[in-house]
Amino acid sequence: MFRFAFRLAAMVSLSVAVIMAVLDATRTVAASQLVTTPLKTSWNAVSPETLGTAEMFVREKLSPLVWDTAVNWVLALPGFVVFAGLALLLYAIGYRRERPVARYVAG
């Protein structure tokens, strides 16, 4: 059950990554130069309230240093890179290995 949830979350994350990559590709073609949209810009365009809430939470519960260094570094990356990496991580967690039942059978 948990593996299914991780694989489903990986599919959703990969879908978001593909959508963000297509948007960046469209902007790149229109501008005739490479255009990548940072995750912070996309998040702020979709839901600025949750971005502010996440920033307050990290600053209060963890440390302002964590927000200023680690989180801002991740938010400065292109959105499709972050979501593709997240999809890879979630898929790796939910991956089901094949059982090597017939591997050692003489045939």
C-alpha positions in Angstrom: 0.0 0.0 0.0 2.8 2.4 0.9 4.7 1.6 -2.3 1.6 2.4 -4.3 1.3 5.8 -2.6 5.0 6.6 -3.4 4.6 5.5 -7.0 1.5 7.6 -7.4 3.2 10.6 -5.9 6.1 10.0 -8.3 3.7 10.0 -11.2 2.1 13.2 -10.1 5.5 14.8 -9.5 6.7 13.7 -12.9 3.5 15.1 -14.5 4.2 18.5 -12.9 7.8 18.3 -14.1 6.7 17.7 -17.7 4.2 20.5 -17.6 6.8 22.9 -16.3 9.3 21.8 -18.9 6.8 22.3 -21.7 6.1 25.8 -20.4 9.8 26.6 -20.3 10.3 25.1 -23.7 7.5 27.2 -25.1 9.0 30.4 -23.6 12.4 29.4 -24.9 11.1 29.1 -28.5 9.2 32.3 -28.2 12.2 34.2 -26.9 14.8 32.5 -29.1 17.0 32.0 -26.1 17.0 29.6 -23.1 14.4 30.5 -20.6 14.0 28.6 -17.3 11.6 29.6 -14.6 12.8 29.2 -11.0 10.5 27.2 -8.7 10.0 30.2 -6.5 8.6 32.3 -9.3 6.2 29.5 -10.3 5.1 28.9 -6.7 4.6 32.6 -6.2 2.5 32.8 -9.3 0.3 29.9 -8.3 -0.1 30.5 -4.6 1.8 33.3 -2.9 0.0 32.7 0.5 1.4 29.2 0.8 4.9 30.4 -0.1 4.8 32.9 2.7 3.4 30.3 5.1 6.1 27.9 4.2 8.8 30.6 4.7 7.4 31.5 8.1 7.2 27.9 9.2 10.8 27.1 8.2 12.1 30.3 9.8 10.2 29.8 13.1 10.4 26.0 13.5 13.9 25.3 12.0 16.1 28.3 11.5 16.3 31.4 9.3 19.6 30.1 8.2 17.9 27.0 6.7 15.6 29.1 4.7 18.3 31.5 3.5 20.7 28.8 2.4 19.1 25.4 1.6 15.5 26.3 0.8 16.4 29.4 -1.3 18.9 27.3 -3.2 16.3 24.7 -4.1 13.7 27.4 -4.9 16.2 29.1 -7.3 16.5 25.9 -9.4 14.2 25.5 -12.4 10.9 24.0 -11.4 11.0 21.0 -13.8 14.4 20.0 -12.3 13.1 20.0 -8.8 10.0 18.0 -9.6 11.9 15.6 -11.8 14.3 14.9 -9.0 11.5 14.5 -6.5 9.8 12.1 -8.9 13.0 10.0 -9.1 13.3 10.0 -5.4 9.7 8.9 -4.8 9.9 6.3 -7.5 13.1 4.8 -5.9 11.4 4.6 -2.6 8.3 2.9 -4.0 10.2 0.6 -6.4 9.4 -3.1 -6.1 12.3 -5.4 -6.9 11.7 -8.6 -8.8 12.1 -11.8 -6.9 14.9 -13.9 -8.1 12.9 -17.1 -8.0 13.9 -18.8 -11.2 17.4 -17.3 -11.4 19.1 -20.4 -10.0 17.0 -23.1 -11.6 18.9 -25.5 -13.9 17.2 -25.7 -17.2 
